[in-house]
Every structure is written in C-alpha cells, then in structure tokens.
Amino acid sequence: MRKKLTKFYLMFLLSAFWCCSIYAQSLTDVQGVILDAKGNLPLPGATVMVKGTSRGTVTDFDGNYSIKATSNDVLQISFIGYKSVEEVVNGRIKIDFKLEEDSEQLSEVVIVGFGEQKKATVTGAISSISTKELKQSPAANLAVTLAGRLPGLTSIQTSGEPGRDVTQLFIRGQGTINARSPIILVDGVERDLTYMDPNEVESVTILKDASSTAIFGVRGANGVILVTTKRGTSEVPEVNVSMESGVQTFTRLPQPVNAYEFATLRNLAQNNDGLGNAYSAEALEAYKSHSDPEKYPDTDWAGLLVEDFAPQQRINLNISGASKAVKYYINAGYLNQGGSFKTEKDLNYDPSFKLDRYNFRSNIDMQINNNLKAFLNLAGYVEKQNAPFSVGTASTGQGGSSPSVNILAGILDMPSNVPGPVSPSGAVVTVTELVNPAYGLLNRTGYRQQTRNNTTATFGMEQQLDFITKGLSAKAVMSFDTKGTNNLNASKSYIREIQVIDKTASGRDSIYYKNFSDDVETPLNISGSRAFQSFSNFQAYLNYKRSFNKHDVSGLLLYQQQKEIINEQLPYNLIGVSSRVTYAYDDKYFLEFNAGYNGSEQFAPGNRFGFFPAVSGGWLVSKENFWNVKGIDRLKVRGSYGKVGNDRIGNDRFLYLDDISVSGGGYSSSLDQGRRIAINQLRNGELQWEVANKINIGLEVDFLKSFELIVDVFSEKRDNILRNRGTIPILNGLSTNVLPPVNIGVVENKGFEVELNYKKAFSPDFFVRGRAFVGYARNEQKFADEPLLPEDYAYRYRQTGYRIGQNFGYIVEKYFDTQEEIDNSPVQIVGGHESRPGDFKYKDLNEDGIVDQKDIAPIGASTIPETSFGLGLSTTYKNFDLSALVQGVANVDKFYSGRGTFASGQTNYFDQHLTSWTQERADNGEPINFPRLSTEPSPSEKENSFFIRDASYVRLKNLEIGYRIQLKGVANMRLYMNGLNLITWDKLPSKNYDPEAANGLSYPLLKVYSLGVNLKF
C-alpha cells in the first residue's frame, strides 16, 4: 500500500510539474508603456488586466508595465479619466497604448471646499500639488514639505527640534494682527497636517480668494488648506513598501571665537573702556600656542556638545485595491528622528532630543447598492518626544517652548578659555557668570518625555435621490477625534564646580576646583501632567448636479456643527449653513455663487451669526468660434468678489462679558472682610468677527502645447479687526489695561501671483516637467486707533500707514571717527554710555540737534516675507529620474541682536567682532564689520539700520535622484537619494544664523541627507 501511495504522489508531482512547465512556457512577458494620447505623457497607476483572469498589474511612474500573458490573451487597459481599451496580444512581447480622455470621467478633477469641480469650470483662485511632490522631501513635518511648492503659500520653519519643528503658514501674506494662519481640513474635517505621513496624502490644495473660501464663512478669511488622503482605485491589489534612512545636521550654528581670540577681544573691549588688559601677553601667547592646556584651555564647546550628524529613519507600508463593492487603502508608517546634541553615554536615563512617531490610516469605501454608498476613515498617530529637562522650558517666540533655548544659550555664552566639560571629580565645570552651563543642562538635569496620541474617525453615507429628481443626492458625515498628551518630568540637581588658580610661594600655580554654590547631587524627582482634547463634527449635504443640453448646473447646501473640548474648558462651538451654486453654458461661460451663514460662540447672543457671500465668473475665450490665435491653446479669464470672516480674534474668550471679581485687601477695601471689587476687564457687548472683502482677477493661458501660465491679481480690505484703543483720554478713570479691545482695525492687502507650468514628453523614455512661480503680497494698516505723535517726531505713526511687523529704528550714518566729530554732531541720546569714537553716528531726522526716539524711522520691510517664489523641475530618462526644488523669500527684514550678534552685556564673542572698529583699522582703511567693542551697554547696539538686516534667501530645498530596477516578482523597485535644505544663499553678513529660523536660540533648522528604496508589488 505504501509503495502504491509513493508511486501515486510521485506521478502527481511529476504531472503537476509538467503542467506548470507547459503553462509557464505558454506565458510570455508582455511589456510596454501607456501614454496620454493628447500630451504624450506617461500615465502612472493605469491598470493592466488579462481579460477573464485575476492576473494584472499597474504602470509605474513612467507609465511602464510588465505582465505575463499568452498569445491569445486580451489585455484590458483602464485609467481614471480615460477611455478603457482592449487589445489581443497576438504573439507580441511589446505593446504600447495611448489612452484618449473621457470627458465624462474628467468632469470632477479639482478639489474645492466640501466637494469637487470640473477643472475647466473653476472660477476661484486655487492651487494644488500631488503626493509625488510631497514624498520628494525627507522632512519630518508635512508642513515643511509645502515650502516653495504652491503659489500664494508662504511656509516659514522656525525650529528644527524633533517633534517641535514649528512651521508658520500664510496664504497671501498677512491681513490681520490677530490669528493669521489658514484653516486646515483633512478630508473635509478641520484637523492638523503637521503629524501626517506624506505617503497617505493624495493631494494638498489651497483656496485663496473669496469665491473658494466664502463657503467657510466666519473662518475662511485667512485662506484654507485642503488635504485629501488616498483611497483605493486599482482593481489589482497593490502593496507599497518604502524604507528611508538618513542623517541630519544643523544648517547653521553660531560659532564662538577660540580662546586666543576671546582673550584678545576682551582686552580690546576693556581698553576701549579705559579698564586695562584682562589677559597678559604671557596668557595670550599661551592661549595661542596651547602650551599649557590645563591653565590656558581652548575648549570647543559647540564641538563638544553638538553632533556632526544625527540619524533619521522612515518606514512605510500601504495596501490598496478596489472591487465593485469595496475600495480600501491601509497605511502604516514609522518615523524616528534623533537629536543633534551630544549626551553622556553612561547615564541611567536618556536626556537626548529624539522623536518616535507611529502613523496609521484606513480608508474604506463601500458601494452598498446602486444608489447608496458609505465610507469610513480611521487614522491617527502616537508619538513620543524626548528631551533634556534643562531648567525648564523657555518660549521659542513662535508659539512653542523648548529646553533647547537654555541649552543653546549656555553653549553660546561659555567662552573657549573655560576648561571642561567636567572637572577631575566628574562635576560640571562652569564660571561665576554662568549659573546654567550647557553641559549640565543637557546631561545632568534629568529628562522630559511627552507622549502624544491622536485618533480621528469619520463615517459617512451618500444616497442618490434620482427618484425625486435626477442628479440629486444627500450625504451625512460624522467625525470624532480625540487627542491626549502625557507629560513625564524627571528632574534632578547636580554639582557644578569652577576652576581656581592660586599663586604659591614656590612660584608655581596651584590649580584646583571648588563647588560653585553648595551644589549636591540628587536622585530623579518624577512628576507629570496630562491634557485631553476631543473634537466632534457633523455635516449634512444636499447635492445637485445636472446637465441640460449646453447647460450644466450644480448646487450644494451644507449644514455643519462642531464642538471642541480642551481639558476642563467650556466647549468651543461652531454652527452654520453653507451653499454653492454653479452654472456653465456650453463649457464657455461660468458663474458661481458661494455663501456661508454661520456663527461662533466667541460673540454675544444676538450678534453671533454672519452672512458671507461671494460671486465669481469665468469665460473660456479660446472656445469661441472667433478664436484662432496660433500657439495659444487655451485662454480663460475669471474674477471673483466677496467677503469672508475670521472669528479667531485672540486667546481671550467671552470678551462680551465683564471680567469683574472680588479680591482681598487694597487701598480702597470697602466690602466685608476687607475685600474690594477688582475690574479686570470691561466687556465689549458689540464684539464681532473680522470681515475681509476680497477681489481677485485671474488669467489662464495654455500655449505652445507644453506651457501653462496662470496670473492672479488680488486685493483685500479687512475691517472689524479687534485691537486695543490707543486714543482713550487719561481722564476716563480706568487704566487702559482694563478697557476691552474693539473692532476698529482696518488693513489692506494687495498683491499678485504668477505661475508658469511646463510639461513635455520628448519620447516615451524622456519627459520633463517644471513649475515656477512668484507671489507678492503687501499689507498696509489703514486704521489702528494710534495716537498721533507730536510734530517734532520725524515719523508720527508707528503702525498706521505701515506694514504689519514693520521694523523701526535709528538710521546709521557712519562710525564716529574722533571725539571732535562727536562734539560737533547732534547729541546721541539713545541709551547706553555716551558716544565715543567707533560708535554709530545716527541721523538727526527732525534736525533738532538731538538724536533720540523722535528720530526713529521705518527701516526695511516686515518681519514676514512679502515675496515668495519657487522653481521645481523634474525629469525622467528611461529608468533614471531627477527632481529639484529651489525655494526662497524676499522683502523681509529681521532685527538681529543678543547672543551671536551683540558684544556688550554678553559673555562671549563671535567672528564679526574680530573686525570691530579700532582707531588703527579706521586709519588704515581696513574693513570694519562691527562698532566699537565695550563692556558697558553700547549706544550702537540698538534697533538700527545696521542690525535690522535683509533676511531674504534662496535655498536648494530639495534634490532627489532615483533609479528603477526591474526585479522578478516585484512590479516596481526604485532606489533613491534625496536631501533637504542643501544649500542656502542669503545676504546676511554673518553665517551664524539660518535666515528662515526664528532667532539665534531656537533649535537650528536641519539639513537632511537620505537613502531610500520603494518596492511595489
């Protein structure tokens, strides 16, 4: 029996092997490329199926495919927006396809507020990018990847700290002194994009004018960013795996001078003040020669405490697919970002800066029956951020706090002639002037650990109502988000010591260390805190879309309400109704009306709701019969006008209520138990939202088959801006700090955007794409209720008539060369010691013989860039691809002061101080890059035209090179390397600072180099 079974199994295996061999021999590899018939461009993601089988694949980024088929098989090619085709293999091993556009499918291709629109019919100012562009950047923050990619959007990264890489976003500049950031919607719900995995994003769209934002009503004045996540599309299940590993380093870090240079400059400063040398000639020579490093050390504190490179890794896995009933997209991602400060390795805790983030997303679409469909989006992240405890968190000045502020201050303050980092006993070395040495703050104070988690859920259903009237549908969407934060603080004290050098009777110096301030070493003290947020949103839609011969009509009616609860605070509520009506005739003439009627609990009952309408129109001139302009393929003009609101008018809530309390004690205590009534702030019962009246005129031109030019000119007048009065008489009886802010501010904002796009396929193996744009927006404060300064002031206003963030200061005329010149010049009363040779001579603008605050003048531009620009290029040749992004800003000035810039009042010096003013340098005509050094407060180190500097820059933001490899069993394999913030060109005289960063003490921005692989199955 056993022999019979063995014989049977052997015959079965041989037969199966023979059948498989015959089958394998009948299958051949069929390859080709799928192109757009009109533009001859590759179509990535097109589906290729063998008809009647489950065998299939999708095209890669270049439109290439490879599939096994027999000679008699039929290939089915399909792609969203194009007509499907079928073709018999008929023995061929290479078959190329060109797909024709399907006008019916292409009717909805542009994301707009709470919906989609046919691209040709859009009358508003809208720009968007796809996931491919976002993934070219190795940045840990999704907001950082938007810089230089969208006309009208300015992205400013102010910190590079892992988990706190703060990024400011502006759409068309600033229109208010209050909240200026746009609202962000992810799949139609207000959420944060900072922590999203770029792999789960399908596109990012910005809405800029009234036509596109009026539907958001009271919240749309600052513009809107729409993030659309990916969904399943391919009939063939697709698996993508991406792994990326890289290193990061600071773009720039202030570098203090060495010990010899420090001692030389300290001598110079003291001699300038008549104090004599701080260091002898013998000491200077010892610092220079390094002959006695114990007594005359030369410590590179930045080198000791800053890593050359820190690691960064990103891993992503996503699965997607589609059938007739269900579409799915599932994504999981992991990001690890190390810190760039060196920490001790033998501690029993980890004080390093680092971040671990886990992302997930699941988007499911279900076609329940012919008329009913539903979707469920689940997403979220869990991240753990670690940092030293330091001495507490200090404000970054940009809406965040970080221990890096104090650590960087310690690095920049510590002179190179201080030994360290530790004494022979292991204590942290410092000097008398520095209570908080950077080495101790970084390593010996303990650690902070913050764990953040956010879960978002959205469920929706859409019912076709054709039984009522064709084209009518209803949709309901419910969302619920939770966000939790857990803070763990583990702090301790540590021993600090200072070096002491005593002369002995033998003439040899005695060098020892003593306790800085009776310090003791303590164990970790553990404490913690928690925070919680919840957010709920409900939306109910009624949609209508219908075509009648040459007439296309659509309509939207939306009801929305949302509630946000932050810890124990009262909920933040928003409720409203929005609508949109569009009409198109013969695909040539377009008209659109948008409106939002909604309210906010920020305002008093009876004054909470507002109506915000906008109207827009467009004309596709090139479709007219008379149009016959050679070289211009499409010409469209459009325009919009409307008003939009902004209810984010400050951090204080319920300003329509009096803030009056009963407190104890005081000079006028007249209530029982010695209490009195305290007026904290009076109410403003007429409190309202800001109102932005916006006009936009746009022109779109396609020419020479490969170019697209888009020009927009806009103007905005925003009034009802909430601000404090400045012209209240003193006789009102109350201090100004208890008077309520009122809706009196007026700001005008005007500008333009020019965008040029290029795409051309020179052959199926070689194509080029490019985008260049420049955007400009300048605001002017028309009314600020600012008191007019007296007539003897050179400039009688500080806000009215000027830009928001306008710099003011003294105009530097020259350096004083002699005391005689000082005696014969206007008296400089600007603060600090009296003028001396080498100090700045400021202009006497009002010509009264005195330079004082009356001579303060506007200098340069605003602190927020008025001009932003970007140039993106990508090309593919066979298996190679290359992309680059150059980004920059202009018309921006910043006041540089404090550490890394000033000398007086600081404990250290930097490279620019090496060429400060001296009489010898002035007499010899040598370059002078800094005023006279001093140990006293200097009249030169003020806000002036020398220290208010042009912060414009041009940056090679991204560069990526990739190569695709054909690998058996893998649909597509791509190896790539990319970089972030690679090269920066700017006008700053010193390279101590990155011009984009907030200030010299914020965690520096990062330069990143990465290698990665992407596998598609």
Disulfide bonds with the S-S distance in Angstrom:
none
